[in-house]
Amino acid sequence: MERTPKPAPLPQDREVASLLSSLQRVRRVTEQHASLNAADGRLMWLFSDRQPRTLRQIAESLDLEQSTVNRQVNAALAAGLLTRNRQSGRAAWLFEATDSGLERFERDLSVHLGLLDQALGNLPGEERERFLELLSAFVDGYGDAVRRQTWSRLGNG
């Protein structure tokens, strides 16, 4: 019986990229089965603190262009996830989460957190905390590296 040769191991950076790509694919599947789409989920995560916000505050918090946020907020208004009102003396609209929007978000979040908990269950108990520490350090380090770079220096601009 002939054995198929095992492929050469990937360099660490490509292994990380491959694993993150796999994680993104799985997350897209969970998002497809959620009651909220990804943009609505991000908005509702932001509004889960029940604090009203202006479009500018939303854009800054999500690190998105205001035109993108305007489109997403209008869709969330139409879907009944957010309400808007204007306080007297203020020119800007204030947006708040609706109770039904927060309920939908909490249901989706509960399912998602359950899946994450199941995945963490694949790690030995003593390794879970260490995994979370390492993942946090990796995410922080990756974020720092991205902030130090510009897309033009990465060859895309």
C-alpha positions as a Markdown table, in Angstrom:
| # | Residue | x | y | z |
|---|---|---|---|---|
| 1 | Met | 0.0 | 0.0 | 0.0 |
| 2 | Glu | 1.5 | 3.3 | -1.1 |
| 3 | Arg | 1.4 | 6.2 | 1.3 |
| 4 | Thr | 0.7 | 9.7 | 0.3 |
| 5 | Pro | 3.6 | 11.8 | 1.4 |
| 6 | Lys | 2.8 | 14.2 | 4.2 |
| 7 | Pro | 3.0 | 17.9 | 3.0 |
| 8 | Ala | 5.8 | 19.9 | 4.4 |
| 9 | Pro | 4.8 | 22.0 | 7.4 |
| 10 | Leu | 3.9 | 25.6 | 6.7 |
| 11 | Pro | 6.0 | 28.4 | 8.0 |
| 12 | Gln | 4.5 | 29.8 | 11.2 |
| 13 | Asp | 3.1 | 33.0 | 9.6 |
| 14 | Arg | 1.3 | 30.9 | 6.9 |
| 15 | Glu | 0.1 | 28.4 | 9.5 |
| 16 | Val | -1.5 | 31.3 | 11.5 |
| 17 | Ala | -3.0 | 32.8 | 8.3 |
| 18 | Ser | -4.4 | 29.4 | 7.4 |
| 19 | Leu | -5.9 | 28.9 | 10.9 |
| 20 | Leu | -7.4 | 32.4 | 11.0 |
| 21 | Ser | -8.9 | 31.8 | 7.5 |
| 22 | Ser | -10.5 | 28.5 | 8.8 |
| 23 | Leu | -11.9 | 30.4 | 11.8 |
| 24 | Gln | -13.3 | 33.1 | 9.6 |
| 25 | Arg | -15.1 | 30.4 | 7.5 |
| 26 | Val | -16.6 | 28.9 | 10.6 |
| 27 | Arg | -17.7 | 32.3 | 11.9 |
| 28 | Arg | -19.4 | 33.0 | 8.5 |
| 29 | Val | -21.4 | 29.8 | 8.9 |
| 30 | Thr | -22.5 | 30.8 | 12.4 |
| 31 | Glu | -23.4 | 34.3 | 11.1 |
| 32 | Gln | -25.5 | 32.8 | 8.3 |
| 33 | His | -27.6 | 31.0 | 10.8 |
| 34 | Ala | -28.0 | 33.9 | 13.2 |
| 35 | Ser | -31.1 | 36.1 | 13.3 |
| 36 | Leu | -28.9 | 39.2 | 12.9 |
| 37 | Asn | -26.5 | 39.7 | 10.0 |
| 38 | Ala | -22.8 | 40.6 | 10.9 |
| 39 | Ala | -23.3 | 44.4 | 10.6 |
| 40 | Asp | -26.4 | 44.3 | 12.8 |
| 41 | Gly | -24.6 | 42.1 | 15.3 |
| 42 | Arg | -21.8 | 44.6 | 15.6 |
| 43 | Leu | -24.2 | 47.4 | 16.0 |
| 44 | Met | -26.2 | 45.6 | 18.7 |
| 45 | Trp | -23.0 | 44.5 | 20.5 |
| 46 | Leu | -22.1 | 48.2 | 20.7 |
| 47 | Phe | -25.6 | 49.2 | 21.9 |
| 48 | Ser | -25.9 | 46.3 | 24.4 |
| 49 | Asp | -24.7 | 48.8 | 27.0 |
| 50 | Arg | -28.0 | 50.7 | 26.4 |
| 51 | Gln | -26.2 | 54.0 | 25.8 |
| 52 | Pro | -27.6 | 56.3 | 23.1 |
| 53 | Arg | -25.1 | 57.4 | 20.4 |
| 54 | Thr | -24.8 | 59.8 | 17.5 |
| 55 | Leu | -23.8 | 58.5 | 14.0 |
| 56 | Arg | -20.3 | 60.0 | 14.6 |
| 57 | Gln | -20.0 | 58.2 | 17.9 |
| 58 | Ile | -21.0 | 54.9 | 16.3 |
| 59 | Ala | -18.6 | 55.4 | 13.4 |
| 60 | Glu | -15.7 | 56.1 | 15.9 |
| 61 | Ser | -16.6 | 53.1 | 18.1 |
| 62 | Leu | -16.8 | 50.7 | 15.1 |
| 63 | Asp | -13.9 | 52.4 | 13.3 |
| 64 | Leu | -16.0 | 52.7 | 10.1 |
| 65 | Glu | -16.7 | 55.5 | 7.6 |
| 66 | Gln | -19.7 | 57.5 | 8.6 |
| 67 | Ser | -21.4 | 56.7 | 5.3 |
| 68 | Thr | -21.1 | 53.0 | 6.0 |
| 69 | Val | -22.5 | 53.5 | 9.5 |
| 70 | Asn | -25.3 | 55.6 | 8.1 |
| 71 | Arg | -26.3 | 52.8 | 5.7 |
| 72 | Gln | -26.1 | 50.2 | 8.5 |
| 73 | Val | -28.0 | 52.3 | 11.0 |
| 74 | Asn | -30.8 | 53.0 | 8.5 |
| 75 | Ala | -31.1 | 49.3 | 7.9 |
| 76 | Ala | -31.2 | 48.6 | 11.6 |
| 77 | Leu | -33.9 | 51.3 | 12.0 |
| 78 | Ala | -36.0 | 49.6 | 9.3 |
| 79 | Ala | -35.5 | 46.2 | 10.9 |
| 80 | Gly | -36.7 | 47.6 | 14.3 |
| 81 | Leu | -33.3 | 47.1 | 16.0 |
| 82 | Leu | -32.7 | 50.8 | 16.7 |
| 83 | Thr | -34.8 | 53.9 | 17.3 |
| 84 | Arg | -33.8 | 57.5 | 16.9 |
| 85 | Asn | -34.8 | 60.7 | 18.5 |
| 86 | Arg | -33.5 | 64.2 | 18.7 |
| 87 | Gln | -33.1 | 65.8 | 22.1 |
| 88 | Ser | -34.2 | 69.5 | 22.2 |
| 89 | Gly | -31.4 | 71.8 | 21.4 |
| 90 | Arg | -29.3 | 69.1 | 19.7 |
| 91 | Ala | -28.9 | 68.9 | 15.9 |
| 92 | Ala | -27.7 | 65.3 | 15.8 |
| 93 | Trp | -29.9 | 62.3 | 16.0 |
| 94 | Leu | -29.4 | 59.9 | 19.0 |
| 95 | Phe | -29.8 | 56.2 | 18.3 |
| 96 | Glu | -30.7 | 53.6 | 20.9 |
| 97 | Ala | -31.3 | 49.9 | 20.8 |
| 98 | Thr | -34.9 | 48.6 | 21.0 |
| 99 | Asp | -35.8 | 45.9 | 23.5 |
| 100 | Ser | -36.7 | 43.5 | 20.7 |
| 101 | Gly | -33.3 | 44.2 | 19.0 |
| 102 | Leu | -31.5 | 43.5 | 22.2 |
| 103 | Glu | -33.5 | 40.3 | 22.7 |
| 104 | Arg | -32.5 | 39.1 | 19.2 |
| 105 | Phe | -28.9 | 40.0 | 19.9 |
| 106 | Glu | -28.9 | 38.2 | 23.2 |
| 107 | Arg | -30.3 | 35.0 | 21.6 |
| 108 | Asp | -27.7 | 35.0 | 18.9 |
| 109 | Leu | -25.0 | 35.8 | 21.4 |
| 110 | Ser | -26.1 | 33.0 | 23.7 |
| 111 | Val | -25.8 | 30.5 | 20.8 |
| 112 | His | -22.4 | 31.9 | 19.8 |
| 113 | Leu | -21.0 | 31.8 | 23.3 |
| 114 | Gly | -22.3 | 28.2 | 23.7 |
| 115 | Leu | -20.3 | 27.3 | 20.6 |
| 116 | Leu | -17.2 | 29.0 | 21.8 |
| 117 | Asp | -17.6 | 27.2 | 25.2 |
| 118 | Gln | -17.9 | 23.9 | 23.4 |
| 119 | Ala | -14.7 | 24.7 | 21.5 |
| 120 | Leu | -12.9 | 25.6 | 24.7 |
| 121 | Gly | -14.0 | 22.3 | 26.1 |
| 122 | Asn | -11.6 | 20.6 | 23.6 |
| 123 | Leu | -8.7 | 22.0 | 25.6 |
| 124 | Pro | -7.6 | 20.4 | 28.8 |
| 125 | Gly | -8.8 | 22.5 | 31.8 |
| 126 | Glu | -5.4 | 23.7 | 32.8 |
| 127 | Glu | -4.7 | 24.8 | 29.2 |
| 128 | Arg | -7.8 | 27.0 | 28.7 |
| 129 | Glu | -6.6 | 29.9 | 30.8 |
| 130 | Arg | -3.2 | 29.8 | 29.1 |
| 131 | Phe | -4.8 | 29.6 | 25.7 |
| 132 | Leu | -6.9 | 32.8 | 26.4 |
| 133 | Glu | -3.8 | 34.6 | 27.7 |
| 134 | Leu | -1.8 | 33.6 | 24.6 |
| 135 | Leu | -4.7 | 34.5 | 22.3 |
| 136 | Ser | -5.1 | 37.9 | 23.9 |
| 137 | Ala | -1.3 | 38.5 | 23.6 |
| 138 | Phe | -1.5 | 37.5 | 19.9 |
| 139 | Val | -4.5 | 39.7 | 19.1 |
| 140 | Asp | -2.9 | 42.7 | 20.9 |
| 141 | Gly | 0.4 | 42.1 | 19.1 |
| 142 | Tyr | -1.3 | 41.8 | 15.7 |
| 143 | Gly | -3.3 | 45.0 | 16.3 |
| 144 | Asp | -0.1 | 46.8 | 17.3 |
| 145 | Ala | 1.6 | 45.6 | 14.1 |
| 146 | Val | -1.3 | 46.7 | 11.9 |
| 147 | Arg | -1.4 | 50.1 | 13.6 |
| 148 | Arg | 2.4 | 50.6 | 13.0 |
| 149 | Gln | 2.0 | 49.8 | 9.3 |
| 150 | Thr | 0.1 | 51.6 | 6.6 |
| 151 | Trp | -1.6 | 49.8 | 3.7 |
| 152 | Ser | 0.6 | 51.7 | 1.2 |
| 153 | Arg | 3.7 | 50.4 | 3.0 |
| 154 | Leu | 2.3 | 46.9 | 2.7 |
| 155 | Gly | 2.2 | 47.3 | -1.1 |
| 156 | Asn | -1.5 | 47.9 | -1.5 |
| 157 | Gly | -1.6 | 51.7 | -2.1 |
